[in-house]
């Protein structure tokens, strides 16, 4: 039997990733197709995919750029097909923009950047991806854009002292958004912070403090592994139905 296929949309300025998240998905049994959406690469047929992951980006989901418009359309198409989706950072934001309205993402007056404890909501304990997070979950957060928390189709799963919507899921579609960066390990974070020194310092961060507080964020990573297993279980179920 063929491996379940995951569409991994790269939304950054290069094809590179700051983490080994594609390998994590592969380790969970998925075949990962990485397409550079920022560079205009989009699939010809969504129907061949069992799940979709949407990465971060320096752009805002509210910008009127061709590839961002195409990604909005892809997300709505995938939701109509009941394809599970997970977005991190910009991915979290464009899911909200596509499925709940362009007005749901806005530019903050200041950047939230730090390793932080996020408080989970009662809904997290009942959620298919967030059930293992516990009362609080620790991860790196870095964002100048934010997703509003009041939309009726949003179920808020975690918050911070500065942002009321850090993790959410859609009430009707199988779509989840994570504002922070659970995918990054401690070692990857230390390297990423140095490589991003100018941007981070411009956003008010102290690199030495970030590197000292870097963490593998293992409890937060359970959302990633649970998403991969959801995609795999979906594909296995479809194969049994079609046998």
Buried (B, 14 or more C-beta within 10 A) or exposed (E): EEEBBBBBBBBBEEEEBBBBBBEBBBEBBBBBBBBBBBBEBBBEEBEEBBBBBBBBBEBBBBEEEEBBEEBBEBBEEBBEEEBBBBBBBBBBBBBBBBBBEEEBBBEEEEBBBBBBEBBBBEBBBEBBBBBBBEEEBBBBBBBBBBBBBEBEBBBBBBBBEBBBBBBBBBEEBBBBBBBBBBBBBBEBBBBBBEEBEEEBEEBEBEBEEBBEBBBBBEBBBBBBBBBBBBBBEBBBEEEEEEE
